[in-house]
Amino acid sequence: MKKKDLVNEVAKFTQTKKQAEMTLEIFLNIIKKTLKKRDKIFISGFGTFSIVKRKARIGRNPKTGEKIKVAAKFIPKFKPAKAFKEAVK
């Protein structure tokens, strides 16, 4: 399912497609801003969005085999809730 399809599904419960798209955009922006502040988002029955820090490491260029330094970075993580996991079995 693409973002456009998700907007169409949300539009079934709102008055217009534009409202559905705006609602989805607001939701995604809130998630991005919260994670950027390194906070977690708990959605009961759905899951938890969080940020984890990956350590710096030595990697390898697949073309040349040369060792390269990969910097530490923060990445988003999603852990589904038990109810969500059971719903999609």
N, CA, C and O of each residue as an XYZ file, in Angstrom:
356
protein
N       0.847     -1.174      0.000
C       0.000      0.000      0.000
C       0.890      1.233      0.000
O       1.817      1.344      0.802
N       0.605      2.135     -0.887
C       1.347      3.379     -0.988
C       0.624      4.469     -0.203
O      -0.505      4.281      0.250
N       1.288      5.602     -0.050
C       0.714      6.714      0.697
C      -0.621      7.144      0.092
O      -1.567      7.444      0.821
N      -0.695      7.175     -1.221
C      -1.923      7.564     -1.916
C      -3.074      6.608     -1.555
O      -4.207      7.042     -1.343
N      -2.769      5.309     -1.490
C      -3.787      4.324     -1.130
C      -4.236      4.511      0.319
O      -5.417      4.366      0.634
N      -3.292      4.833      1.189
C      -3.620      5.067      2.588
C      -4.524      6.293      2.729
O      -5.470      6.281      3.517
N      -4.236      7.342      1.973
C      -5.084      8.540      1.977
C      -6.495      8.175      1.530
O      -7.471      8.640      2.118
N      -6.608      7.357      0.507
C      -7.931      6.941      0.027
C      -8.697      6.152      1.089
O      -9.913      6.304      1.214
N      -8.004      5.318      1.847
C      -8.651      4.555      2.912
C      -9.126      5.477      4.033
O     -10.233      5.315      4.548
N      -8.286      6.446      4.410
C      -8.672      7.402      5.460
C      -9.819      8.273      4.973
O     -10.677      8.659      5.768
N      -9.851      8.588      3.692
C     -10.901      9.438      3.121
C     -12.288      8.810      3.246
O     -13.293      9.519      3.210
N     -12.349      7.505      3.391
C     -13.634      6.837      3.578
C     -14.285      7.229      4.902
O     -15.498      7.099      5.067
N     -13.467      7.712      5.849
C     -13.972      8.071      7.178
C     -13.979      9.568      7.430
O     -14.387     10.011      8.503
N     -13.536     10.351      6.465
C     -13.561     11.808      6.593
C     -14.472     12.371      5.522
O     -14.978     11.639      4.670
N     -14.677     13.671      5.571
C     -15.577     14.295      4.601
C     -14.953     14.395      3.215
O     -15.635     14.216      2.206
N     -13.658     14.681      3.171
C     -13.014     14.848      1.866
C     -11.655     14.143      1.831
O     -11.075     13.806      2.863
N     -11.182     13.938      0.623
C      -9.864     13.345      0.412
C      -8.775     14.301      0.896
O      -7.743     13.872      1.412
N      -9.017     15.605      0.724
C      -8.047     16.610      1.158
C      -7.872     16.574      2.676
O      -6.754     16.706      3.174
N      -8.975     16.396      3.416
C      -8.891     16.280      4.872
C      -8.093     15.038      5.263
O      -7.284     15.078      6.189
N      -8.324     13.955      4.562
C      -7.617     12.713      4.845
C      -6.122     12.888      4.618
O      -5.310     12.447      5.431
N      -5.761     13.528      3.517
C      -4.348     13.745      3.213
C      -3.706     14.655      4.258
O      -2.578     14.407      4.684
N      -4.412     15.705      4.674
C      -3.894     16.620      5.676
C      -3.720     15.895      7.017
O      -2.723     16.103      7.707
N      -4.673     15.056      7.381
C      -4.585     14.294      8.631
C      -3.365     13.381      8.620
O      -2.621     13.324      9.600
N      -3.162     12.683      7.537
C      -2.021     11.783      7.416
C      -0.705     12.560      7.471
O       0.235     12.127      8.138
N      -0.625     13.684      6.792
C       0.585     14.514      6.801
C       0.889     15.013      8.213
O       2.041     14.996      8.646
N      -0.143     15.456      8.927
C       0.047     15.932     10.297
C       0.579     14.802     11.173
O       1.519     15.002     11.943
N      -0.017     13.621     11.060
C       0.410     12.459     11.837
C       1.871     12.125     11.561
O       2.645     11.920     12.496
N       2.251     12.069     10.303
C       3.638     11.736      9.943
C       4.614     12.803     10.420
O       5.710     12.481     10.879
N       4.223     14.075     10.315
C       5.096     15.165     10.767
C       5.296     15.132     12.277
O       6.392     15.409     12.764
N       4.239     14.793     13.022
C       4.364     14.688     14.477
C       5.340     13.570     14.832
O       6.172     13.733     15.725
N       5.244     12.452     14.146
C       6.170     11.338     14.399
C       7.601     11.773     14.105
O       8.500     11.516     14.906
N       7.822     12.427     12.969
C       9.169     12.869     12.606
C       9.738     13.845     13.624
O      10.884     13.695     14.048
N       8.946     14.851     14.028
C       9.419     15.861     14.980
C       9.731     15.240     16.335
O      10.729     15.584     16.968
N       8.884     14.334     16.771
C       9.091     13.689     18.070
C      10.356     12.840     18.058
O      11.141     12.886     19.004
N      10.558     12.072     17.004
C      11.752     11.244     16.910
C      13.014     12.091     16.759
O      14.080     11.711     17.244
N      12.898     13.222     16.099
C      14.046     14.111     15.945
C      14.513     14.641     17.301
O      15.698     14.911     17.494
N      13.563     14.789     18.245
C      13.895     15.213     19.599
C      14.369     14.035     20.463
O      14.617     14.202     21.657
N      14.492     12.844     19.857
C      14.931     11.615     20.521
C      13.912     11.113     21.549
O      14.278     10.396     22.480
N      12.643     11.483     21.387
C      11.572     10.987     22.245
C      10.933      9.758     21.613
O      11.111      9.496     20.424
N      10.187      9.008     22.421
C       9.468      7.836     21.932
C       7.998      8.182     21.735
O       7.468      9.104     22.354
N       7.357      7.421     20.862
C       5.917      7.549     20.653
C       5.293      6.188     20.915
O       5.611      5.208     20.242
N       4.390      6.135     21.912
C       3.683      4.904     22.239
C       2.258      5.016     21.715
O       1.532      5.934     22.095
N       1.851      4.101     20.851
C       0.469      4.060     20.374
C      -0.093      2.728     20.851
O       0.251      1.666     20.332
N      -0.963      2.807     21.846
C      -1.504      1.612     22.481
C      -2.167      0.700     21.455
O      -2.974      1.151     20.643
N      -1.824     -0.573     21.495
C      -2.388     -1.555     20.582
C      -1.752     -1.558     19.205
O      -2.080     -2.409     18.378
N      -0.843     -0.619     18.940
C      -0.180     -0.534     17.638
C       1.313     -0.777     17.770
O       1.850     -1.706     17.167
N       1.993      0.066     18.564
C       3.420     -0.128     18.735
C       4.130      1.108     19.227
O       3.505      2.096     19.611
N       5.462      1.036     19.211
C       6.310      2.115     19.704
C       7.306      2.527     18.628
O       7.997      1.690     18.046
N       7.367      3.823     18.377
C       8.383      4.397     17.496
C       9.470      4.959     18.402
O       9.169      5.637     19.385
N      10.728      4.683     18.080
C      11.824      5.207     18.874
C      13.040      5.438     17.977
O      13.037      5.115     16.789
N      14.073      6.007     18.590
C      15.338      6.267     17.890
C      16.422      5.460     18.595
O      16.496      5.460     19.824
N      17.252      4.782     17.833
C      18.397      4.068     18.397
C      19.668      4.592     17.732
O      19.664      4.994     16.568
N      20.749      4.577     18.500
C      22.028      5.058     17.976
C      22.866      3.866     17.539
O      23.102      2.936     18.310
N      23.302      3.911     16.308
C      24.237      2.899     15.808
C      25.650      3.397     16.065
O      25.964      4.561     15.817
N      26.491      2.514     16.559
C      27.881      2.875     16.842
C      28.659      3.057     15.542
O      28.294      2.522     14.495
N      29.732      3.822     15.639
C      30.654      3.945     14.505
C      31.314      2.587     14.308
O      31.524      1.840     15.264
N      31.636      2.282     13.062
C      32.235      0.977     12.778
C      33.092      1.062     11.525
O      33.070      2.050     10.792
N      33.833      0.012     11.310
C      34.637     -0.094     10.092
C      33.835     -0.942      9.107
O      33.464     -2.077      9.407
N      33.576     -0.382      7.940
C      32.856     -1.086      6.888
C      33.799     -1.435      5.750
O      35.012     -1.251      5.845
N      33.211     -1.945      4.668
C      34.020     -2.332      3.522
C      33.306     -1.902      2.256
O      32.108     -2.137      2.095
N      34.053     -1.268      1.352
C      33.520     -0.888      0.056
C      33.339     -2.171     -0.761
O      34.322     -2.865     -1.020
N      32.108     -2.507     -1.177
C      31.896     -3.765     -1.883
C      32.588     -3.843     -3.251
O      32.897     -4.936     -3.724
N      32.827     -2.708     -3.877
C      33.497     -2.723     -5.191
C      34.991     -2.989     -5.073
O      35.553     -3.823     -5.782
N      35.624     -2.250     -4.148
C      37.081     -2.320     -4.072
C      37.593     -3.173     -2.923
O      38.754     -3.584     -2.924
N      36.747     -3.442     -1.950
C      37.188     -4.200     -0.788
C      37.916     -3.340      0.228
O      38.358     -3.835      1.265
N      38.043     -2.048     -0.068
C      38.754     -1.116      0.802
C      37.954     -0.894      2.089
O      36.729     -0.780      2.049
N      38.648     -0.831      3.230
C      37.998     -0.565      4.504
C      37.684      0.925      4.606
O      38.502      1.774      4.252
N      36.480      1.222      5.098
C      36.078      2.612      5.281
C      35.446      2.770      6.657
O      34.895      1.821      7.215
N      35.532      3.966      7.189
C      34.947      4.245      8.494
C      33.500      4.710      8.291
O      33.239      5.655      7.546
N      32.568      4.030      8.965
C      31.162      4.403      8.910
C      30.863      5.131     10.216
O      31.073      4.585     11.300
N      30.373      6.360     10.110
C      30.128      7.192     11.287
C      28.932      6.682     12.086
O      28.061      5.991     11.560
N      28.913      7.041     13.369
C      27.759      6.729     14.221
C      26.564      7.531     13.721
O      26.717      8.640     13.209
N      25.369      6.958     13.876
C      24.176      7.680     13.425
C      22.946      7.193     14.189
O      22.945      6.111     14.776
N      21.916      8.009     14.165
C      20.641      7.658     14.777
C      19.709      7.136     13.692
O      19.646      7.690     12.594
N      18.981      6.060     14.011
C      18.030      5.505     13.051
C      16.683      5.277     13.742
O      16.640      4.998     14.940
N      15.587      5.395     12.989
C      14.271      5.129     13.579
C      14.045      3.626     13.739
O      14.560      2.814     12.971
N      13.260      3.285     14.759
C      12.953      1.891     15.038
C      11.464      1.794     15.384
O      10.913      2.685     16.030
N      10.826      0.717     14.955
C       9.430      0.476     15.301
C       9.307     -0.896     15.927
O       9.782     -1.888     15.374
N       8.666     -0.951     17.086
C       8.424     -2.232     17.757
C       6.910     -2.405     17.855
O       6.253     -1.652     18.574
N       6.347     -3.379     17.149
C       4.898     -3.568     17.175
C       4.412     -4.066     18.541
O       5.105     -4.815     19.230
N       3.215     -3.634     18.908
C       2.592     -4.088     20.150
C       2.103     -5.522     19.975
O       1.901     -5.992     18.856
N       1.917     -6.198     21.089
C       1.460     -7.590     21.056
C       0.129     -7.717     20.308
O      -0.047     -8.624     19.495
N      -0.809     -6.796     20.590
C      -2.121     -6.850     19.927
C      -1.992     -6.678     18.420
O      -2.718     -7.320     17.660
N      -1.081     -5.825     17.982
C      -0.865     -5.596     16.549
C      -0.273     -6.836     15.895
O      -0.693     -7.228     14.807
N       0.707     -7.458     16.560
C       1.330     -8.667     16.013
C       0.306     -9.779     15.864
O       0.292    -10.491     14.860
N      -0.553     -9.926     16.868
C      -1.562    -10.972     16.810
C      -2.636    -10.693     15.753
O      -3.209    -11.623     15.186
N      -2.903     -9.424     15.494
C      -3.920     -9.047     14.507
C      -3.489     -9.379     13.076
O      -4.333     -9.603     12.208
N      -2.185     -9.409     12.834
C      -1.704     -9.653     11.463
C      -1.190    -11.068     11.260
O      -0.617    -11.360     10.210
N      -1.375    -11.949     12.219
C      -0.950    -13.350     12.055
C      -1.716    -14.029     10.971
O      -1.488    -15.207     10.700
